[in-house]
Amino acid sequence: LNKAFQAEESPGVIYCISMQWFREWEAFVKGKDN
């Protein structure tokens, strides 16, 4: 886990992971509405 926190050196990686998580969450919410 320490290596994951050291990823601050490459914010692009964190941004990619955040976007991926957000899309999965968005798809989950949209699926619930339908």
C-alpha positions, 0 to 999 in steps of 0.5 A: 500500500505504501507504493500506492501512496507514493504515487503522488509523484505521478498525479496522472496515475491517481487521476486515471484511477479516480476517473475509472472509479467514477465511471464505475460508480456512475454506471452503478447509479444509472443502472439503479435508476433504470 
